Amino acid sequence: MKKNVIYLLLIVISASGMFCQRGEQEKNKGPKIALVLKTLNNPFFIDLQNGAVESARQLGFELIVQAPEREVDVEKQMQIMENLIQAQVDVICVTPSGSKEIIPAIAKANKAGIPIIIVDTGVDSSALQESGAFISTFIGSDNFEGGVIAGKYIAEQLNGKGKIAILEGVPGHETGDTRLRGFHYALKEFPGLEVLSSQTANFERDQGYNVFQNMLQSFPQIEALFACNDMMALGAIEAIALAKRTNSLLVVGFDAVEDGKEAIRNGKMNASIAQHPQAMGRLAIENAVKVIKGEKIAAKIPVPIDLITKQNVDTVKDTK
């Protein structure tokens, strides 16, 4: 029953994306661009979708948007990729749920002559090379640098000394792992900072709440939290409120989704790393159109990152 519900959800999402692009493309059955996201239950990917939909509308191309229900559902995302390859869309833009698991689907798309644009989350470069598969470009921000910025911010706020907890993303997931590496790299400069606990919450708000609630019970001396995305940070904020420790803990997230920015405005979260998902979506479609037209594009297209705090939360915009 659950599989049927997810399938219907995908059809509705796809239809809504196609609806935005109707007109001359529908009459002429022009090129179709597919955008495969990790999920649409995370505001970050909704923003990415919105940027892509607006770009496709402006450029006059049909856009199909599909996503599994949960960000960790690698198998469902691979099924979506398989279906789009069978449907012979012209370009597939994808935010991989699994950096290695996506490789066979990329190889199949290559054989079918369908260009692949990777967005937000990079693929495992070694596995890609070993498979003989290839992508047209990667569009995304520097997650390692984002982790470094988060680490240095916490170090500065704690004056280089304190107890830290970390909420990790999906184990083995390139995005979360890279942010984590950057964060630990930054901490090397500050021997007075100690990580008391580092556990996965799979990028999900509910898990962020549950895991951090347990952390606070086990390590009440925690002074700061780095969450590898805002959804986990928002869950942790609820746990902090339940423990009556609001404003006594430094909380830094990643993604700067709207709920995260609102938490920063309200003083419940101190900072987040902005990646500009709408810009990613726009760039994905713009470059997909270039590929369709036979134009050359760069092998890597960077999207800037920003540290968002209460001082600039309303001034930093989601731009290219």
KEDRENSE-366632 format. One line per 5 residues: number of its first residue (from 1); their letters; for each residue x, y, z of C-alpha. Coordinates in Angstrom, 3 decimals. Layout:
BEGIN
NUM	A	X:Y:Z  ...
This chain:
BEGIN
1	MKKNV	0.000:0.000:0.000  2.814:2.393:0.907  4.497:1.859:-2.481  1.262:2.799:-4.232  0.952:5.979:-2.181
6	IYLLL	4.506:7.011:-3.064  3.915:6.228:-6.742  0.811:8.417:-6.822  2.726:11.173:-5.058  5.366:11.073:-7.783
11	IVISA	2.743:11.291:-10.514  1.174:14.355:-8.884  4.543:16.066:-8.500  5.453:15.245:-12.081  2.149:16.533:-13.397
16	SGMFC	2.483:19.777:-11.437  5.936:20.342:-12.912  4.677:19.651:-16.420  1.669:21.912:-15.923  3.927:24.891:-15.327
21	QRGEQ	5.528:24.413:-18.721  2.506:23.816:-20.998  1.945:25.796:-24.167  3.891:25.551:-27.364  6.040:22.762:-25.903
26	EKNKG	2.917:20.637:-25.420  1.863:21.160:-29.025  5.283:20.437:-30.468  6.262:17.719:-28.020  9.547:19.494:-27.460
31	PKIAL	12.485:18.475:-25.278  11.757:17.267:-21.762  14.017:17.960:-18.781  13.655:15.812:-15.662  14.588:16.935:-12.163
36	VLKTL	14.965:14.094:-9.656  15.238:15.265:-6.056  16.021:13.384:-2.850  12.669:14.345:-1.359  10.088:17.114:-1.328
41	NNPFF	9.587:16.833:2.423  12.547:19.143:3.023  12.177:22.906:2.368  15.656:22.988:0.826  14.568:20.765:-2.053
46	IDLQN	11.258:22.592:-2.408  13.270:25.789:-2.923  15.492:23.990:-5.428  12.390:22.800:-7.282  10.945:26.323:-7.300
51	GAVES	14.099:27.729:-8.868  14.053:25.015:-11.525  10.350:25.440:-12.312  10.718:29.203:-12.721  13.748:28.799:-14.987
56	ARQLG	11.999:26.188:-17.152  8.961:28.459:-17.446  11.088:31.410:-18.526  13.040:29.338:-21.049  9.946:27.567:-22.392
61	FELIV	10.955:23.981:-21.648  8.880:21.167:-20.208  10.028:20.105:-16.754  9.195:16.859:-14.951  9.908:16.853:-11.202
66	QAPER	9.955:13.606:-9.233  11.185:12.573:-5.792  10.829:9.741:-3.286  8.989:10.412:-0.057  12.072:10.095:2.157
71	EVDVE	15.559:11.435:1.581  17.126:8.107:2.559  15.088:6.060:0.048  17.879:5.335:-2.421  16.019:2.407:-3.998
76	KQMQI	12.968:4.512:-4.837  15.137:7.205:-6.396  16.828:4.579:-8.567  13.385:3.382:-9.711  12.524:6.941:-10.683
81	MENLI	15.763:7.218:-12.663  15.042:3.930:-14.445  11.544:5.095:-15.405  12.823:8.403:-16.773  15.485:6.630:-18.826
86	QAQVD	12.792:4.344:-20.246  10.670:7.425:-21.005  13.638:8.848:-22.972  13.652:12.315:-21.465  16.289:14.603:-22.948
91	VICVT	18.260:15.513:-19.810  18.123:14.311:-16.199  19.154:16.645:-13.388  19.465:14.748:-10.108  20.353:15.317:-6.462
96	PSGSK	21.634:11.819:-5.582  20.330:10.075:-2.469  23.385:7.821:-2.666  26.706:9.055:-4.036  27.775:5.543:-5.068
101	EIIPA	24.340:4.014:-5.575  23.532:6.521:-8.329  26.432:5.316:-10.531  24.619:2.391:-12.267  21.741:4.711:-13.173
106	IAKAN	24.189:7.237:-14.613  25.796:4.463:-16.675  22.369:3.411:-18.022  21.559:6.998:-18.930  24.917:7.292:-20.723
111	KAGIP	24.100:4.211:-22.814  20.697:5.676:-23.631  22.301:8.953:-24.713  20.685:10.950:-21.899  22.964:13.601:-20.340
116	IIIVD	23.139:13.682:-16.539  23.560:16.859:-14.505  24.368:16.311:-10.826  23.010:18.940:-8.444  23.799:19.712:-4.781
121	TGVDS	25.253:16.321:-3.804  28.320:15.083:-5.641  28.814:11.520:-6.828  31.682:9.279:-5.726  34.331:10.282:-8.279
126	SALQE	36.356:7.070:-7.900  33.298:4.859:-8.398  32.228:6.975:-11.370  35.628:6.635:-13.019  35.836:2.897:-12.346
131	SGAFI	32.417:2.348:-13.917  33.325:4.264:-17.055  30.248:6.443:-16.586  30.312:10.226:-16.884  28.259:13.325:-16.076
136	STFIG	27.817:16.604:-17.930  28.475:18.806:-14.896  28.153:19.168:-11.145  26.250:22.175:-9.797  26.583:22.793:-6.087
141	SDNFE	28.260:24.505:-3.198  31.436:23.556:-1.351  30.158:21.478:1.556  33.648:21.090:3.003  34.102:24.848:3.163
146	GGVIA	30.645:25.150:4.709  31.682:22.741:7.441  34.862:24.748:8.026  32.869:27.971:8.341  30.486:26.346:10.831
151	GKYIA	33.394:25.025:12.896  35.189:28.358:13.008  31.987:30.172:13.934  31.378:27.866:16.899  35.027:28.180:17.943
156	EQLNG	34.813:31.964:17.869  31.550:32.042:19.820  32.990:29.733:22.495  36.329:31.568:22.546  38.102:28.391:21.484
161	KGKIA	37.045:26.293:24.455  33.922:24.209:25.097  31.922:21.009:24.728  30.320:20.244:21.354  27.782:17.776:19.984
166	ILEGV	27.223:16.896:16.328  24.162:15.620:14.482  25.374:13.815:11.368  23.486:13.166:8.140  22.908:9.851:6.391
171	PGHET	25.966:7.586:6.916  28.034:7.316:3.742  26.191:10.253:2.167  28.592:12.595:0.380  26.890:15.821:1.466
176	GDTRL	26.814:15.150:5.188  30.177:13.386:5.256  31.890:16.295:3.512  30.336:18.863:5.852  31.473:16.763:8.784
181	RGFHY	35.038:16.548:7.456  35.149:20.309:7.023  33.848:20.851:10.544  36.451:18.544:12.093  39.165:20.176:9.980
186	ALKEF	38.263:23.565:11.475  38.327:22.170:15.013  41.966:21.083:14.614  42.962:24.707:15.203  41.179:24.749:18.561
191	PGLEV	42.400:22.040:20.962  40.178:23.496:23.685  37.065:22.292:21.856  35.888:18.774:22.655  33.288:16.754:20.733
196	LSSQT	31.333:14.869:23.395  28.973:13.057:21.039  28.524:12.714:17.276  25.546:10.691:16.053  23.458:10.374:12.913
201	ANFER	19.926:11.713:12.690  19.607:10.997:8.933  18.878:14.625:7.970  15.367:14.302:9.504  13.690:16.633:11.983
206	DQGYN	12.058:13.938:14.126  15.315:12.063:14.441  17.125:15.290:15.284  14.714:15.762:18.175  15.030:12.205:19.471
211	VFQNM	18.788:11.895:19.098  19.591:15.268:20.624  17.193:14.703:23.495  19.216:11.599:24.363  22.463:13.515:23.924
216	LQSFP	21.364:16.187:26.390  20.439:13.555:28.933  23.784:11.786:28.544  25.893:14.942:28.228  24.187:17.857:30.005
221	QIEAL	27.450:19.826:29.747  27.012:20.300:25.967  27.532:23.966:25.082  27.175:23.921:21.295  25.596:21.828:18.558
226	FACND	26.512:21.522:14.901  23.781:19.875:12.841  24.657:18.871:9.276  21.328:20.262:8.083  18.655:22.615:9.382
231	MMALG	15.984:19.944:9.677  17.998:18.133:12.353  18.843:21.463:13.997  15.145:22.364:14.173  14.388:19.033:15.817
236	AIEAI	17.217:19.632:18.277  15.797:23.057:19.125  12.581:21.347:20.229  14.605:19.035:22.471  16.462:22.036:23.891
241	ALAKR	13.163:23.776:24.666  11.847:20.650:26.386  14.987:20.575:28.519  14.415:24.281:29.325  17.805:25.198:27.922
246	TNSLL	16.743:27.647:25.202  19.340:30.425:24.779  21.895:28.493:26.838  23.124:26.395:23.895  24.791:27.511:20.679
251	VVGFD	23.061:25.900:17.669  24.435:25.971:14.118  22.657:24.317:11.197  23.241:23.983:7.463  21.039:24.961:4.469
256	AVEDG	19.382:28.116:5.863  15.857:26.936:5.029  13.060:29.368:5.871  12.177:27.678:9.178  15.852:27.765:10.079
261	KEAIR	16.085:31.469:9.288  12.983:32.112:11.379  14.627:30.259:14.277  17.657:32.534:13.848  15.421:35.614:13.906
266	NGKMN	13.809:34.356:17.112  17.130:33.588:18.771  16.507:29.841:18.944  19.272:29.081:16.454  22.486:31.053:16.164
271	ASIAQ	23.601:30.428:12.598  23.227:28.348:9.462  25.189:27.877:6.263  23.220:29.062:3.214  23.675:27.189:-0.077
276	HPQAM	21.152:29.025:-2.270  18.995:26.115:-3.533  16.869:28.265:-5.839  20.046:29.298:-7.633  20.995:25.612:-7.938
281	GRLAI	17.619:24.867:-9.505  17.899:27.747:-11.951  21.434:26.804:-12.932  20.442:23.165:-13.408  17.771:24.061:-15.955
286	ENAVK	19.837:26.732:-17.698  22.666:24.262:-18.225  20.311:21.445:-19.205  19.005:23.704:-21.966  22.573:24.428:-23.081
291	VIKGE	23.271:20.686:-23.253  20.124:20.134:-25.330  21.266:22.874:-27.713  24.701:21.274:-28.025  26.518:24.069:-26.215
296	KIAAK	29.545:23.425:-24.033  29.213:23.797:-20.262  31.758:23.802:-17.440  32.544:20.493:-15.720  31.810:22.106:-12.362
301	IPVPI	29.553:25.066:-11.635  29.993:26.451:-8.105  27.197:27.997:-6.069  28.292:30.381:-3.286  27.753:29.757:0.413
306	DLITK	27.124:32.256:3.197  27.129:32.209:6.980  23.670:33.336:8.069  23.297:34.940:11.502  20.799:37.294:13.110
311	QNVDT	22.785:40.203:11.692  22.308:39.258:8.026  19.374:36.817:7.981  17.173:39.294:6.095  19.809:40.692:3.757
316	VKDTK	21.445:37.618:2.176  19.311:36.548:-0.781  19.127:33.294:-2.753  20.951:34.440:-5.875  23.459:32.972:-8.320
